[in-house]
Amino acid sequence: MKLRTAVPILLALGGLALLPSIRGCAASRRSPPAFDPVDVVLQQVTAGLRQPVFITNAGDGSGRLFVLERAGKNPHH
């Protein structure tokens, strides 16, 4: 997975943690919850993806990943 693909995914997942703190005035005045530091390691597992739009695991413990790519021609290339 290319870094530019991984970053939006990580940002989207990180944004989910913020939802409870922005749901109203009272909630937004509270201090944000404290989180322990987390080590993140990015590992490239493939190359040559042109327009990946979704990634998921096999769900069977094998560690396989499936990437869905948008079909068709990109008018910007």
N, C-alpha and C positions, 0 to 999 in steps of 0.2 A: 504494500500500500504506500503510495507516495505521501510525503509529508503534507502537501497541500490538500490531499484527500482526508488525511487523518485529523488535521486541525479542525475543520468544520464539524466533524463527528464528535471530537472531544469537546468543542465549544457547545455544541447542541446538548450533549449529555450533561455538561457542567451547568448549563442554563436551567435544566430541570430542577436542580437543587435550589435555585433562587425563587421559584414560583411561590412557595408558601410565604416568603418574606415580602412579596409585592402585592399581596391580595388585600389591600385595604390600608387605611391610614394607621390604625392601631398596630397592625402587624409590622408596618414599615418603620415604626418608631423603636421597635425592639432591637437590641444588639444582635448582630448576625451570630449564628451558632459557631462555636470553635471547632475547627477541623484539625486533625493530626496531619502532618506532612505526608505526602504519598510520593513514592518513587514511580516514575513512568518511564518505560523503555519502549521506544518505537523500533520496530523491525520491519524492513521491507520484505514482503512475501511474494510480490509479483511486480511486473513492469509492463508497460505498453497499454495500460487501460486508457481509453480515450474519454469516455463520459460515464464514469461510475455513478450510480444514483442510489444504491442500496448495498449493504453488506450484512451477512448473517452467518452464524456458525451452523455446522451440520446437526448439532444437538445430540450427537451420539457419543461424545467423548473422544472422537478421533482427532479433534483439532482442525478439521477442514473448515475452510471459509468459502462461502459462495458470494460472488459479486455480480450484481445486476447492472448491466450497461444500457444506456439509452441507444436505441437503434436509429439509423438514418444518418444523414449528412449534417454536419454542423455548419450553418451558414457563415460562421465567423472564421472558418479556417480555409 
